Amino acid sequence: MPTITISKRDLEKLVGREINDLEGLLGYLKAEVKGRKGDEVEVELKDTNRPDLFSLEGIARGLRNLMGVRKRFVFGKEPVLEVRVKKVGVRPYIAAAVIKKVKLSDSSIRSLMRLQEVLDRTVGRNRERTSIGLYNYDLLTPPLRYELGDPNSSFVPLGSKKRMTLKEILREHPKGVEYGHLIKGSYPILRDKRKILSFPPIINSNDLGRITTRTKNVLVEVTGTDLKWVERVLKIVSLSVLEWGRELHPVRILYRGKERTTPDLSQEEVTLDLLELERLSGFEIRDVEKHLRRMGYEVTKKGGRFVRVRVPTYRTDVMHPVDVMEDVLISYGYNRIEPEMPKLPTTGWKDGLTDKFREIGLGMGLEEVQTFIMNSKSFLEDFEVLEVENPMSSSKDCLRSWIYPCHLEFLSMNTHVPYPQKIFEVGEVVQGVKTRRHLCVTLAPSDFTEAKQMLNHVADRLRFEYELVPEGFPWLVEGRCGKIVVGKKEIGVIGEVHPEKLNELGIFNPVSLFEIDIDSLKRFYERIRTV
Amino acid sequence: MSGLERRVLKLLEGEMGEEELLEKGIKDIELNRALSWLESKGLIKVRRVVREVVKLTELGKKYVEEGLPEKRFLSALAQKGEMDPKSVMRCALLDAREFSAAMGRLKEKGMIEVKRNKVRITEKGKKYLRRESVEERFLRELEKGPRRMKKGMEELLRRGIIAKEVVVKRYVRLTKLGKRVVKRLREDVIEQITPEVIRKGLWKEKRIRAYDIKAKVPKRFFGKPQPYLSFLNEVKEKLIALGFKEMQGPLVELSFWNCDALFMPQDHPARGIHDIYYVKRPKYGKVDEELLERVAEAHEKGVGGSKGWGYKFSKKESRRLILRSQNTALSARTLAGDVEIPGKYFAIARVFRPDVVDRTHLPEFNQVEGIVLGEGLNFRHLLGMLKLFAEEIAGTERFRFDTGYFPFTEPSVELVGYKKGFGWVELGGAGILRPEVTKPFGIDVPVLAWGLGIDRLFMMKHKIDDIRKLFSYDLGWLRCQP
């Protein structure tokens, strides 16, 4: 969930009204105030499927709808600029728009930079899928070309004074180092007749690609690897820049053999079935049209059971009429709706196996513990474990296949606590890729006899018979451990822990233990289960 | 009172020094222990006398055995009356230093005479030789143990034959309370109720000794459930009482059940609503092909009036093995299986999400999630369920519904409750499953899905501010929990 910082003063400026209940209003947009510092408000956006709201400008647009404030913009029909695309294999798509008559302040420039940053990071997948560039339109000499450039061609990167070649940027500029891997050895550039505008997705040029408070007209451009997302992101960014200006004009993109005009501001229409809405909500909502308008929809046809609405062009999340219905309910207000308990004739049921073994463990006077299923491969090096591919740290990089090493880890952390320490756990392990539930009993100080007495007790309670087959297990004393076999199935291990391991773990008390797979004992449990 | 204490008490009469008590057959270490216990209970008074004494040094012990050098000097000399000094030294078995010191001392006291390099014993010397000297007597006394210093023995100190030592002597007497207790003790009472006492009816003749029932006893630790698991079990029993059935499933899950079947797009930020752990080896598992086909279609083109996400669905990605990151995966498995309609299901199970461990984050934790499905269910019923959870499980009367977002529900809602001392806290999330989720499973009735932030609830109840305590490795802490 992205968190953004917005200026309340700028928000009020864009909305055109004073805002008193910001928290309440943001709730309608699935956003929450996380903190405030002077004029700055930190906002968390819960709906990751609404990138159009990831900015001050997007929030302002939403609030205008809710508060019924109208603001007029001019949308130009004819493209004011052309971008010729030559083969740019690694990053083939581009979309662009021109916003005219903008009035920018330092804080609105900061807001647009934040939008750019958050979109690059989220929907842009760290600029791999899409990346955004803004330019001073008045300094350009059309036509524009998007092509592969000469690695030795050069320009002054944004925020720098020194002219650098594309190669040097990759090697030396922080952005080049950070994003250089995305272009895989080729050098996409956007240029006009005279100069390089930018080296996407890495950096803009300092003279053309810099927006200042004196900039009157802005070119917005998005490049990327996914046409649908390139055009969507362009739409979001250009409409956000438009919040600070008056006119939005399209740009013609000339690919080889086809052309596209961006941004595509067409709107989809959805038919809302009021009967379905009532079925979903559980009550009749009056003024559905009012609620639709508050949430930014345009009602194009009404009367009878169906309402036809036009979905705002920046909304990419509306896939099904339920998405519109939720908006109606949100506008109506969740807290105005009377909750009703569903009356369904169902009966409860639990598996019960875990509870049975917990009861047995507690009955034997053992102290219950709960240890982590994740552990570190280096600690469990003597065991076969399932590793994860993307661990956050080497202390949590695999899943345990037995509980008993985790219990020894537990005991090693409690050597200062009074003994006896007789613990048990009913928990999950993963053997191969299969999840199994185990009961593990670990006793200190203790010996084999006590462990076996307890195992016998478990067997008596569940009415199963077992056999012990001598076999070596990691960390246990050879000759004093073995596998527990029921029928022909191996279900666990019993034994005394090797003094060498105890010494290594700093446990200076003899430890015995047993561990059994309780899932494999389910049939015995079912036989004695009473309800 | 221990047996040892009783033994010591019974021995006491008037004021006694500790040697006396030791002579009665109590060991040194036992006596120390008994005296300190009895003293702390106020049964005896211990008087401590600090005394300076002297004792034999190693040299002193040697001289007690072999005789003082001057005596040996004289007795060697006495045999012949007159000798040259070298012979005396040889005959008396003295080393050079002892010899010259002894000669000097004897000469000074007039016990020998030295003339022309010959040593001769005087009458005074002969007399001294015959009798035990005061020094020798004192040394003999010291052989039995340290004694007070005696006047005139300073020279022995100087010569290193004896040394000073400070000792604390204890004298013990009974207090008033002690006397009363001893009186009782001297009676013949029943200490322990033995089989013999019971069988022979001994209680009829003897009194059963009373215990100090207020006395402290050593701490012992008994079997006890892990507090967090107890709490989860309470929640589980409550849900069962409300008519919910328990769901279970694997920790190593297919991306299919964890994400795809829940309409979380493979190429969309909504998938990254939280991070997921991927299994290193093996990488892929098996998915029912027919179901996979239907889910793929829902993603690509949509079902039931939806236009879908409109991207190229990867079936390979769907087969990817991961660690379960949300228990909604269990709900998906249930909906695809033999699900009852109407039905209520829940799971309390472990989920994994990549995170670095700190006070508020764990890479694995338990989640309580479930579904309610049936003809005619609607949003008001969803709110009704949440109201029930707020009141019955979270124990709060003040709560509200906030807007929320989950990729698999529409509408979605968050439950926020007021907890005293904590303010408004998020208690859980819920929603009605999207048609794109339910249709591929062939489910045509509304499905209400819900989840509760159970960890937070437990932490508030137990006043814990560190989430690591839920899986506490601190046995001392666990033993202190209610």
Interface residues (C-beta under 8 A of the other chain):
Chain A: M1 G27 Y28 L29 K30 E32 K46 D47 T48 N49 R50 P51 T122 V123 D226 K228 R279 L280 S281 G282 F283 M319 H320 P321 V322 D323 M325 E326 L329 I330 Y334 N335 I337 E338 P339 E340 M341 P342 L344 P345 T346 T347 G348 W349 K350 D351 D355 R358 G361 L362 G363 M364 G365 L366 E367 E368 V369 Q370 T371 F372 I373 M374 L386 E387 V388 E389 N390 P391 M392 S393 S395 K396 L399 E409 F410 M413 N414 H416 V417 P418 P420 Q421 I423 E425 E428 V430 V433 K434 T435
Chain B: K219 F221 F222 G223 K224 P225 Q226 Y228 L229 N233 K236 L239 I240 A241 L242 G243 F244 K245 E246 Q248 G249 P250 L251 V252 D267 H268 P269 A270 G272 I273 Y277 Y278 V279 K280 R281 P282 G285 G302 G304 G305 S306 K307 G308 W309 G310 Y311 L321 L323 E340 P342 G343 K344 R350 F352 P354 D355 V356 V357 P363 E364 V372 G374 L377 N378 F379 R380 H381 L383 G384 M385 L386 K387 L388 R400 F401 D402 T403 G404 Y405 P407 E410 P411 S412 V413 I432 R434 P435 E436 P446 L448 L470 F471 S472 Y473 D474 L475 G476 L478 R479
